[in-house]
């Protein structure tokens, strides 16, 4: 099958590599324009462009899908458009181009968690299972008919970053397999149940503010779900203190929420709305990430200290 691949990040790149290693014929890639990135604002090529150049594929980086770009896409006579983490909504004129179908891979078990950050929200919500959905695309966000789903168990202490890495490992082969089955007619698309739809909003730094009145379990899920970005945080002596790793400790609720109730070698315990949170790794503003034991050696954090913020 002739494929045009749309994508921009490393998650998409893992799937592109699998398609290139399969019996399919990837004829072109479409990715975001090169943009300045980082403190030095160095212009960076997307992983998709780098792979495209390496494999001598046509690389398209449109800033808009005007008539010229649409004509170019049509000229390939591609059977499928495969779209993964491209970063832009495709208009109907583009979705109508492939001879067979436009296909998307989404990081949740749809119709649950449609939207921009499904992996993060699955962890934040405390879900024990998430997965990948391969679906047909339509003009509505993540609302197309389902071709196949692959479940992934979320470990009790696993971060969103770790779940994403496993999806990058398990997803590419599943995409290739599903595409082959759909092509040979052994898959019948299944409509999503609109009554079961939930959404995964785009991540924002404000989501990271810790509400100490919530349970230790909820805060632990937030810490895990906002790793690697934007990270959960509180305030310490007027500075932002990112909380990088935590665990839940059963504790009789006695102190005000946000209060340090015990300082240990492994870290420090903070009172929450239910049970206590053992803080094991932190990153203080203007400093470096470190384990809590190292932080305690440099800061006189004592029992009774109350963290600022939502408490």
C-alpha positions as CSV (number, residue, x, y, z in Angstrom):
1,X,0.0,0.0,0.0
2,X,1.2,3.5,-0.8
3,X,1.3,5.7,2.3
4,X,1.9,9.4,3.0
5,X,2.9,9.8,6.6
6,X,2.0,12.8,8.7
7,X,3.8,13.4,12.0
8,X,6.3,15.5,14.0
9,X,7.6,14.0,17.2
10,X,9.5,10.9,18.4
11,X,6.2,9.0,19.1
12,X,5.3,9.4,15.4
13,X,8.8,8.5,14.3
14,X,8.6,5.1,16.0
15,X,5.6,4.3,13.9
16,X,7.1,5.7,10.7
17,X,10.1,3.4,11.2
18,X,7.8,0.4,11.5
19,X,5.9,1.3,8.3
20,X,9.2,1.7,6.4
21,X,10.3,-1.7,7.6
22,X,7.0,-3.3,6.4
23,X,5.7,-4.3,3.0
24,X,4.1,-0.9,2.7
25,X,5.4,1.8,0.4
26,X,5.9,5.2,2.2
27,X,6.1,7.7,-0.6
28,X,6.3,10.9,1.3
29,X,6.2,12.4,4.8
30,X,4.5,15.6,5.9
31,X,5.8,17.3,9.0
32,X,5.9,20.7,10.8
33,X,8.3,23.4,9.4
34,X,11.7,23.7,11.0
35,X,11.5,25.9,14.1
36,X,13.9,27.5,16.7
37,X,14.0,25.5,19.9
38,X,15.7,25.6,23.3
39,X,17.6,28.4,25.0
40,X,19.9,28.9,22.1
41,X,16.9,29.0,19.7
42,X,18.6,26.8,17.3
43,X,16.5,25.7,14.3
44,X,15.6,22.1,14.7
45,X,14.3,19.5,12.2
46,X,11.6,17.2,13.3
47,X,12.4,13.5,13.8
48,X,10.0,12.8,10.9
49,X,12.0,15.1,8.5
50,X,15.2,13.5,9.6
51,X,13.9,10.0,8.8
52,X,12.4,11.2,5.5
53,X,15.8,12.7,4.4
54,X,17.6,9.5,5.5
55,X,15.3,7.3,3.4
56,X,15.3,9.8,0.4
57,X,11.5,10.4,0.8
58,X,9.8,13.5,-0.4
59,X,9.5,15.8,2.7
60,X,6.6,18.3,2.8
61,X,6.5,21.0,5.4
62,X,3.5,23.2,4.5
63,X,2.5,26.2,6.6
64,X,-1.0,25.9,5.1
65,X,-2.9,23.4,3.0
66,X,-3.4,25.6,0.0
67,X,-4.3,24.5,-3.5
68,X,-0.7,23.8,-4.5
69,X,-0.1,21.5,-1.4
70,X,-3.4,19.7,-2.0
71,X,-2.5,19.1,-5.7
72,X,0.9,17.8,-4.6
73,X,-0.7,15.4,-2.1
74,X,-3.1,14.2,-4.8
75,X,-0.3,13.5,-7.2
76,X,1.1,10.6,-5.2
77,X,-2.1,8.5,-5.5
78,X,-1.6,7.3,-2.0
79,X,-3.9,4.6,-0.6
80,X,-3.6,5.8,3.0
81,X,-2.6,8.9,4.9
82,X,-1.3,7.7,8.3
83,X,-1.4,10.6,10.8
84,X,0.3,10.4,14.2
85,X,1.1,13.4,16.5
86,X,1.2,15.8,13.5
87,X,0.2,18.8,15.5
88,X,-2.3,20.3,13.1
89,X,-5.9,19.6,12.3
90,X,-6.3,18.3,8.7
91,X,-9.1,19.9,6.7
92,X,-11.7,17.9,4.9
93,X,-10.0,18.6,1.5
94,X,-6.9,16.7,2.8
95,X,-8.8,13.9,4.5
96,X,-10.6,13.2,1.2
97,X,-7.4,12.7,-0.8
98,X,-6.3,9.1,0.0
99,X,-7.8,6.4,-2.2
100,X,-8.7,4.2,0.7
101,X,-8.6,6.1,4.0
102,X,-6.9,8.5,6.3
103,X,-5.8,6.6,9.5
104,X,-4.8,7.9,12.9
105,X,-3.2,6.3,16.0
106,X,-4.4,7.7,19.3
107,X,-2.9,7.1,22.8
108,X,-6.1,5.9,24.6
109,X,-8.8,3.4,24.3
110,X,-11.4,5.6,22.5
111,X,-13.9,6.9,23.0
112,X,-12.2,7.5,26.4
113,X,-9.8,10.5,26.5
114,X,-10.2,12.1,23.2
115,X,-7.9,15.1,22.9
116,X,-4.3,16.4,23.2
117,X,-2.9,14.6,26.3
118,X,-4.6,11.2,26.7
119,X,-1.6,9.4,28.3
120,X,-1.1,12.1,30.9
121,X,-4.7,12.2,31.9
122,X,-5.0,8.4,32.1
123,X,-2.3,8.5,34.8
124,X,-3.7,11.6,36.5
125,X,-7.1,10.0,36.7
126,X,-5.7,6.9,38.3
127,X,-6.6,4.6,35.4
128,X,-5.1,1.1,35.6
129,X,-5.5,0.4,31.9
130,X,-5.0,2.6,28.8
131,X,-4.0,1.7,25.3
132,X,-3.7,2.6,21.6
133,X,-6.5,3.0,19.1
134,X,-6.1,2.8,15.4
135,X,-9.0,4.5,13.7
136,X,-10.3,6.1,10.6
137,X,-10.3,9.9,10.5
138,X,-13.1,12.3,10.0
139,X,-13.5,16.0,10.6
140,X,-14.2,15.6,14.3
141,X,-11.4,15.2,16.8
142,X,-10.6,11.6,17.6
143,X,-14.2,10.6,16.6
144,X,-13.6,8.2,13.7
145,X,-14.6,4.6,13.5
146,X,-12.3,2.2,15.3
147,X,-10.2,-0.4,13.4
148,X,-8.4,-1.9,16.4
149,X,-7.3,-1.3,20.0
150,X,-4.3,-2.5,22.0
151,X,-4.5,-2.4,25.8
152,X,-1.6,-1.4,28.0
153,X,-1.6,-1.8,31.8
154,X,-0.5,1.3,33.8
155,X,1.9,0.3,36.6
156,X,1.1,1.6,40.1
157,X,4.2,3.8,40.1
158,X,4.6,4.3,36.4
159,X,4.8,7.9,35.0
160,X,3.2,9.2,31.9
161,X,6.6,9.3,30.3
162,X,7.1,5.6,31.0
163,X,3.7,4.7,29.7
164,X,4.4,6.7,26.5
165,X,7.7,4.8,26.0
166,X,5.9,1.5,26.2
167,X,3.3,2.7,23.7
168,X,6.2,3.6,21.4
169,X,7.5,0.1,21.7
170,X,4.2,-1.8,21.4
171,X,2.3,0.5,19.1
172,X,4.2,0.4,15.8
173,X,3.8,-3.3,15.2
174,X,0.1,-3.1,16.1
175,X,-0.3,-0.3,13.5
176,X,1.3,-2.4,10.8
177,X,-0.8,-5.4,11.7
178,X,-4.1,-3.5,11.9
179,X,-3.4,-1.7,8.6
180,X,-2.8,-5.1,6.9
181,X,-6.0,-6.6,8.3
182,X,-8.0,-3.6,7.2
183,X,-6.5,-3.8,3.7
184,X,-7.4,-7.4,3.3
185,X,-10.9,-6.9,4.5
186,X,-10.7,-8.8,7.8
187,X,-11.5,-5.8,9.9
188,X,-14.9,-4.1,10.0
189,X,-14.7,-0.5,11.4
190,X,-16.7,0.0,14.6
191,X,-18.4,3.3,15.4
192,X,-17.5,4.9,18.8
193,X,-20.1,5.1,21.5
194,X,-20.7,8.8,21.9
195,X,-22.2,8.2,25.4
196,X,-18.8,7.0,26.6
197,X,-16.8,9.9,25.4
198,X,-14.4,11.7,27.8
199,X,-11.7,14.3,27.1
200,X,-8.0,14.8,27.7
201,X,-7.4,18.6,27.7
202,X,-4.1,20.1,26.6
203,X,-1.6,20.3,29.4
204,X,-0.9,23.6,31.1
205,X,1.5,24.7,33.8
206,X,-1.3,25.7,36.1
207,X,-2.4,22.1,36.3
208,X,0.8,21.3,38.3
209,X,-0.2,23.3,41.4
210,X,-0.6,20.8,44.2
211,X,-3.8,21.0,46.2
212,X,-2.7,19.5,49.5
213,X,-6.3,19.0,50.5
214,X,-6.6,16.2,48.0
215,X,-5.7,12.7,48.9
216,X,-2.1,11.4,48.8
217,X,-3.2,9.0,46.0
218,X,-4.6,11.9,43.9
219,X,-1.4,14.0,44.4
220,X,0.8,11.0,43.6
221,X,-1.2,10.4,40.4
222,X,-0.7,14.1,39.5
223,X,3.1,13.9,40.0
224,X,3.2,10.8,37.8
225,X,0.9,12.1,35.2
226,X,2.7,15.5,34.7
227,X,6.1,13.8,34.2
228,X,8.0,14.9,32.2
229,X,6.1,18.1,31.7
230,X,4.9,20.4,33.2
231,X,5.5,18.6,36.5
232,X,3.6,19.0,39.8
233,X,4.8,21.7,42.1
234,X,4.3,23.6,45.4
235,X,5.9,26.7,46.9
236,X,8.8,26.7,49.3
237,X,10.2,30.0,50.8
238,X,8.9,32.0,47.8
239,X,10.3,29.6,45.2
240,X,8.7,27.0,43.1
241,X,9.5,23.5,44.3
242,X,8.8,20.8,41.7
243,X,7.9,17.4,43.2
244,X,9.4,14.8,40.9
245,X,8.8,11.5,42.7
246,X,6.4,10.5,45.5
247,X,4.7,7.6,47.2
248,X,1.6,7.1,49.3
249,X,2.0,6.4,53.0
250,X,-1.0,5.4,55.2
251,X,-1.3,7.9,58.0
252,X,-3.9,9.1,60.5
253,X,-4.9,12.6,59.5
254,X,-4.0,14.9,62.3
255,X,-2.2,18.0,60.9
256,X,-3.3,20.7,58.5
257,X,-3.0,19.8,54.9
258,X,0.5,20.7,53.4
259,X,2.2,20.3,56.8
260,X,5.5,18.4,57.0
261,X,4.8,15.7,59.5
262,X,8.0,13.7,59.5
263,X,11.5,14.1,58.0
264,X,13.2,10.7,57.1
265,X,16.3,9.6,55.3
266,X,14.4,8.8,52.2
267,X,12.5,12.1,52.1
268,X,9.8,14.0,54.0
269,X,6.2,13.2,54.7
270,X,3.5,15.8,54.0
271,X,0.0,15.7,55.3
272,X,-2.7,15.5,52.7
273,X,-6.5,15.3,52.7
274,X,-6.2,11.6,53.2
275,X,-3.0,9.8,54.2
276,X,0.5,11.3,53.7
277,X,2.7,11.8,50.8
278,X,6.4,10.8,50.9
279,X,8.3,13.2,48.8
280,X,11.4,11.4,47.4
281,X,12.8,13.7,44.6
282,X,12.5,17.4,44.1
283,X,13.7,20.3,41.9
284,X,13.9,23.7,43.6
285,X,13.7,26.8,41.3
286,X,17.1,27.9,40.2
287,X,18.6,24.6,41.3
288,X,19.0,21.1,40.0
289,X,16.8,18.0,40.3
290,X,17.9,15.9,43.3
291,X,16.7,13.3,45.7
292,X,14.9,14.5,48.8
293,X,17.8,13.4,51.1
294,X,20.2,15.8,49.2
295,X,17.6,18.6,49.3
296,X,17.3,18.1,53.1
297,X,21.0,18.4,53.6
298,X,21.0,21.9,52.1
299,X,17.7,23.1,53.5
300,X,16.6,23.1,57.1
301,X,13.1,21.7,56.5
302,X,11.6,20.7,59.8
303,X,8.5,19.0,61.1
304,X,5.6,21.5,61.2
305,X,6.6,23.5,58.1
306,X,3.5,24.2,55.9
307,X,4.0,24.3,52.2
308,X,2.4,27.3,50.5
309,X,-0.2,27.1,47.7
310,X,-3.5,25.2,47.7
311,X,-3.8,23.9,51.2
